[in-house]
Amino acid sequence: MADRRLKIFNTVARLLNFTKAAEELHMTQPAVTFQIRQLEEQFNTRLFDRTHNKVTLTDVGKQVYTYSDRILKLYEDMTRSITEMTGDVSGSVTLGASTTIAEYMLPLLIGEFKTKFPEVIINLRESNTEDIVSMVENNDIDLGIVEGSVNNKNLVVEECKMDHLVVIMPNEHVLAGEKKLRVEDFISYPFISREHGSGTQEVITTYVEKHGNGEALNICFELSSPEAIKGAVEAGMGISIVSRATIIKELKLATLTAVELKPSLERPFSFVRQRYKFKSRAADQLLSFAQEFCKEE
């Protein structure tokens, strides 16, 4: 359809990168290139210059990009208006979530939402908190759910729920018999951390700086997911601090030990979105559903 081809062109023009556009559109790069060529044949002129691995818009391409923005916005406005008149909730929503939330909270939330609104397609983007906030700011996603604090005055940040963090270690670790641990109790032991940009890493670093009397964690590894961290801890490679929500299975199976922190460590899970109204009723419904979901948890 013509509107689909225009959307493909608009995405490539915005990103100026065929590979990234293909990933965002869930298409192959050759398919994206083919659609752009079809559009160029329709206008009988080039829309992009491709030289030295760099993509730029031609003068005509810039004009088409300006009109495509306006056309696609009008199309979205028309779709939203008709949807609101008919009461249907359909279409697609792009949801972004930091790793802990995407792996341990969203499967149940999305499953329950899809039961109530089966016509809505949810596209999920998973990354660390820093990247998700950036995606929201750049309008790459409709709604973000992240861990840790978010200080961005351009966005609306609304607390979803509080998350409780604990120290985890192998069952045979010398600290495994303790009921609570202060920072000075574990600061010298090899520590497995999340990667830079992770909300979990940020909140742990802030906590240690506040309660560690100037000492720093003895970081031996930086890993990018809770599952990788749990595996490394179970293998005896070090200790870590993780969300209690991520270790429910391991505690039931007794494959690792969790010890409370003193003072306790909590951080918010938060919704992050643009200040203006969502473009679709489906996105409105997803936010409302997620808000209620968090209250019931």
C-alpha positions as CSV (number, residue, x, y, z in Angstrom):
1,M,0.0,0.0,0.0
2,A,1.1,3.6,-0.7
3,D,0.9,4.6,3.0
4,R,3.1,1.7,4.0
5,R,5.7,2.7,1.4
6,L,5.6,6.3,2.7
7,K,6.1,5.0,6.2
8,I,9.2,3.1,5.1
9,F,10.6,6.1,3.4
10,N,9.9,8.3,6.4
11,T,11.7,5.9,8.7
12,V,14.8,5.7,6.5
13,A,14.8,9.5,6.1
14,R,14.5,10.0,9.9
15,L,17.3,7.5,10.7
16,L,19.4,8.0,7.6
17,N,20.3,4.4,7.9
18,F,18.8,1.5,5.9
19,T,19.9,-1.2,8.4
20,K,18.5,0.6,11.5
21,A,15.3,1.4,9.6
22,A,14.9,-2.3,8.6
23,E,15.3,-3.3,12.3
24,E,12.7,-0.7,13.5
25,L,10.2,-1.8,10.8
26,H,10.9,-5.5,11.4
27,M,11.8,-6.0,7.7
28,T,14.9,-7.2,5.9
29,Q,17.2,-4.5,4.5
30,P,16.7,-5.7,0.9
31,A,12.9,-5.3,1.3
32,V,13.4,-1.7,2.6
33,T,15.7,-0.9,-0.3
34,F,13.2,-2.3,-2.8
35,Q,10.4,-0.1,-1.4
36,I,12.6,3.0,-1.6
37,R,13.5,2.2,-5.2
38,Q,9.8,1.8,-6.1
39,L,9.1,5.2,-4.6
40,E,12.0,6.7,-6.5
41,E,10.7,5.2,-9.7
42,Q,7.2,6.7,-8.9
43,F,8.7,10.2,-8.6
44,N,11.3,9.5,-11.3
45,T,14.1,10.9,-9.2
46,R,16.5,9.9,-6.5
47,L,15.4,10.6,-2.9
48,F,18.7,9.5,-1.2
49,D,22.3,10.0,-2.0
50,R,24.5,7.0,-0.9
51,T,28.2,7.8,-0.9
52,H,31.1,6.5,1.3
53,N,28.7,4.5,3.5
54,K,26.7,7.7,4.3
55,V,23.1,8.2,3.5
56,T,21.7,11.7,2.9
57,L,18.5,13.1,1.6
58,T,18.4,14.8,-1.8
59,D,16.6,18.1,-2.2
60,V,13.6,16.2,-3.5
61,G,13.9,13.7,-0.7
62,K,13.8,16.5,1.9
63,Q,10.6,17.7,0.3
64,V,9.1,14.3,0.4
65,Y,10.2,13.8,4.0
66,T,8.4,17.0,5.0
67,Y,5.2,16.0,3.3
68,S,5.4,12.4,4.6
69,D,5.5,13.6,8.2
70,R,2.3,15.6,7.6
71,I,0.6,12.8,5.7
72,L,1.4,10.2,8.3
73,K,0.3,12.4,11.1
74,L,-3.0,13.1,9.4
75,Y,-3.4,9.3,8.8
76,E,-2.8,8.7,12.5
77,D,-5.2,11.4,13.5
78,M,-7.8,9.9,11.2
79,T,-7.3,6.4,12.6
80,R,-7.5,7.7,16.2
81,S,-10.6,9.7,15.6
82,I,-12.4,6.8,14.0
83,T,-11.3,4.4,16.7
84,E,-12.6,6.7,19.4
85,M,-15.9,7.1,17.6
86,T,-16.4,3.3,17.2
87,G,-15.0,2.4,20.6
88,D,-12.6,-0.2,19.2
89,V,-9.2,-0.6,20.7
90,S,-6.8,-1.9,18.1
91,G,-3.6,-1.0,16.4
92,S,-0.1,-1.3,17.7
93,V,1.8,0.1,20.7
94,T,5.6,0.1,21.1
95,L,6.6,-0.5,24.7
96,G,10.1,-0.2,26.0
97,A,11.3,-1.8,29.2
98,S,14.6,-2.1,31.1
99,T,15.9,-5.7,31.3
100,T,14.7,-6.6,34.8
101,I,11.1,-5.4,34.1
102,A,11.0,-6.9,30.6
103,E,12.1,-10.4,31.9
104,Y,10.2,-10.6,35.2
105,M,7.2,-8.2,35.2
106,L,6.0,-7.7,31.6
107,P,5.2,-11.3,30.5
108,L,2.3,-11.4,32.9
109,L,1.2,-7.8,32.3
110,I,1.2,-8.2,28.5
111,G,-0.5,-11.6,28.7
112,E,-3.4,-10.2,30.8
113,F,-3.6,-7.1,28.6
114,K,-3.8,-9.2,25.4
115,T,-6.6,-11.2,26.9
116,K,-8.6,-8.1,27.4
117,F,-7.5,-6.3,24.1
118,P,-6.6,-9.1,21.7
119,E,-6.6,-6.8,18.7
120,V,-3.8,-4.7,20.0
121,I,-0.3,-5.6,18.8
122,I,2.5,-4.8,21.3
123,N,6.0,-4.3,20.1
124,L,8.5,-4.7,22.9
125,R,11.9,-3.1,23.0
126,E,14.3,-4.2,25.7
127,S,17.4,-2.3,26.8
128,N,18.9,-0.7,29.9
129,T,17.2,2.2,31.6
130,E,19.4,4.9,30.0
131,D,18.5,3.6,26.5
132,I,14.8,3.3,27.2
133,V,14.6,6.9,28.4
134,S,16.4,8.0,25.3
135,M,13.9,6.1,23.1
136,V,11.0,7.8,24.8
137,E,12.6,11.2,24.3
138,N,13.2,10.5,20.7
139,N,9.7,9.2,20.1
140,D,11.0,5.8,19.1
141,I,8.6,4.1,21.6
142,D,5.2,5.1,23.1
143,L,5.8,4.2,26.7
144,G,8.8,3.1,28.8
145,I,8.9,1.2,32.1
146,V,12.2,1.5,33.8
147,E,14.0,0.8,37.1
148,G,15.8,3.4,39.1
149,S,15.5,7.2,39.1
150,V,14.8,9.3,36.0
151,N,15.7,12.9,36.0
152,N,14.4,14.3,32.7
153,K,12.2,17.4,32.8
154,N,11.1,16.9,29.2
155,L,9.3,13.6,30.1
156,V,6.5,12.6,32.5
157,V,7.8,10.1,35.1
158,E,5.2,8.3,37.2
159,E,6.1,5.7,39.9
160,C,4.7,2.3,39.2
161,K,5.8,0.2,42.2
162,M,8.7,-0.2,44.6
163,D,11.2,-2.9,44.0
164,H,13.2,-4.6,46.8
165,L,16.9,-5.5,46.3
166,V,18.9,-8.1,48.2
167,V,22.5,-9.5,48.3
168,I,22.8,-12.9,46.6
169,M,25.6,-15.4,47.0
170,P,26.4,-19.1,46.7
171,N,24.9,-21.2,49.5
172,E,28.3,-22.1,50.9
173,H,29.5,-18.5,51.0
174,V,30.9,-17.2,54.3
175,L,28.2,-14.6,54.5
176,A,25.3,-16.9,53.7
177,G,24.4,-17.4,57.3
178,E,23.9,-13.6,58.0
179,K,20.4,-12.2,58.4
180,K,21.4,-8.7,57.2
181,L,24.5,-7.2,55.7
182,R,25.9,-3.7,55.8
183,V,28.1,-2.4,52.9
184,E,31.2,-2.8,55.0
185,D,30.4,-6.5,55.5
186,F,30.6,-7.4,51.8
187,I,32.6,-4.5,50.2
188,S,35.8,-6.5,49.9
189,Y,34.3,-9.6,48.2
190,P,34.3,-10.0,44.4
191,F,31.2,-8.3,43.1
192,I,29.3,-9.0,39.9
193,S,27.7,-5.8,38.5
194,R,25.3,-4.9,35.8
195,E,26.6,-2.9,32.9
196,H,26.9,0.9,32.7
197,G,23.6,2.6,31.9
198,S,21.6,-0.1,33.9
199,G,19.1,1.3,36.4
200,T,20.2,-1.5,38.8
201,Q,23.8,-0.6,38.5
202,E,23.0,3.1,39.2
203,V,21.0,2.5,42.3
204,I,23.5,0.1,43.8
205,T,26.4,2.5,43.1
206,T,24.5,5.3,44.8
207,Y,23.7,3.1,47.8
208,V,27.3,2.0,48.2
209,E,28.5,5.6,47.9
210,K,26.1,6.7,50.6
211,H,26.7,3.8,53.1
212,G,30.2,2.5,52.2
213,N,32.4,5.1,54.0
214,G,34.2,6.0,50.8
215,E,35.0,2.5,49.7
216,A,34.1,1.1,46.3
217,L,32.8,-2.3,45.3
218,N,35.3,-4.9,44.3
219,I,33.8,-5.4,40.8
220,C,35.1,-8.5,39.0
221,F,32.6,-8.7,36.2
222,E,30.0,-6.5,34.5
223,L,27.1,-8.5,32.9
224,S,24.1,-7.3,31.0
225,S,21.2,-9.4,32.4
226,P,19.9,-10.7,35.7
227,E,20.0,-14.3,34.3
228,A,23.7,-14.0,33.5
229,I,24.4,-12.5,37.0
230,K,22.5,-15.3,38.8
231,G,24.4,-17.9,36.8
232,A,27.8,-16.4,37.7
233,V,26.9,-16.1,41.4
234,E,25.7,-19.8,41.5
235,A,29.0,-20.7,39.8
236,G,30.9,-19.1,42.7
237,M,32.4,-16.2,40.7
238,G,31.2,-13.6,43.2
239,I,28.3,-12.0,45.0
240,S,25.8,-9.4,43.6
241,I,22.8,-7.3,44.5
242,V,19.6,-8.0,42.5
243,S,15.8,-7.4,42.6
244,R,14.1,-10.0,44.8
245,A,11.6,-10.4,42.0
246,T,14.3,-12.0,39.8
247,I,15.3,-14.8,42.2
248,I,11.9,-16.3,43.2
249,K,12.7,-19.5,41.3
250,E,16.2,-19.8,42.7
251,L,15.0,-19.3,46.3
252,K,12.4,-22.0,45.9
253,L,15.0,-24.4,44.4
254,A,17.6,-23.3,47.0
255,T,20.3,-22.8,44.4
256,L,21.5,-19.6,45.9
257,T,21.2,-17.5,49.2
258,A,19.7,-14.0,49.5
259,V,20.4,-11.7,52.5
260,E,18.7,-8.5,53.3
261,L,20.6,-5.2,53.2
262,K,20.9,-2.9,56.3
263,P,19.5,-0.3,55.7
264,S,17.2,-1.9,53.2
265,L,17.5,-1.0,49.5
266,E,14.5,-0.2,47.3
267,R,14.1,1.6,44.0
268,P,11.0,2.6,42.0
269,F,9.8,1.0,38.8
270,S,8.5,4.0,36.8
271,F,6.4,4.8,33.7
272,V,8.2,7.2,31.3
273,R,6.3,9.0,28.5
274,Q,6.1,12.2,26.5
275,R,4.1,15.0,28.0
276,Y,1.6,15.2,25.1
277,K,-1.4,12.8,24.7
278,F,-0.7,9.4,23.2
279,K,-1.3,9.1,19.5
280,S,-3.5,6.1,19.9
281,R,-6.3,4.8,22.1
282,A,-4.4,1.5,22.4
283,A,-1.5,3.3,24.0
284,D,-3.9,5.1,26.4
285,Q,-5.4,1.7,27.4
286,L,-2.0,0.1,27.9
287,L,-0.9,2.8,30.3
288,S,-4.2,2.6,32.2
289,F,-4.0,-1.2,32.4
290,A,-0.4,-1.1,33.5
291,Q,-1.1,1.4,36.2
292,E,-3.9,-0.8,37.6
293,F,-1.7,-3.9,37.2
294,C,1.0,-2.3,39.4
295,K,-1.5,-1.4,42.1
296,E,-2.6,-5.0,42.3
297,E,0.9,-6.5,42.4
